[in-house]
């Protein structure tokens, strides 16, 4: 658990190279680690994103996983992705104050309309692992991405701001600790309000893709659990999981 009343950063381990920080998190959890502990890799050889897709990591980018054990059920655990998105927004805004940042449901951060960061949550029994990737120095090739995905951008390419992975973690870790403390003590309502204030395409038409097909409609926010609210000609639809396309 994060210490009550403080936003100080938890312990960290920095690795020159890993297959992925999520793989290392799984190994450490099997050995009894419960954190909070940040794992930062300066190079990854077999990283993955949502739905197990390969995720490329150009040199100089940020790849980290936070291990911790929140006292929360599955729904509240999933809400940690919103806390992580807010922490990423804050850390990026501190690094590049003029950056135009938005949050894309459920777990991406946009910079000037392009994807600069993504979040991946995995449960390992009593431990939760939050994987975070940020294009600090370079963006992956768009050709490597699924059809309809938001174009990738980098912090350096869009703003001219250079920062290393360890320096970025110095900003991200305390930012997440602060949002996590707020979520743990005040519930999801203030997290939801803050997230919606930076939500991309709120009130506009989007497409939500699920295994059952695509649903097009107006993005009318998220509910008290963090589910997507999409209003179509047949009325509102509440989606707990989907891939959103603009």
Secondary structure, DSSP 8 states (H G I E B T S, - for coil): ---TT-----EEEEES-BS-HHHHHHHHHHTT--S-EEEEES-BSS-B-GGG-B----TT-EEEEEEE--S--HHHHHTHHHHHHHHHHHHHHHHSTT--EEEETTTEEEETTEEEEEEEEEEETTEEEEEEEE-SS----GGGS-TT---B--HHHHH-----HHHHHHHHHHHHHHHHHHHHHH-SHHHHHHHHHTBTTTTSEEEEEETTEEEEEEEEEE-TTS-EEEEETTEEEEESS-EEE-
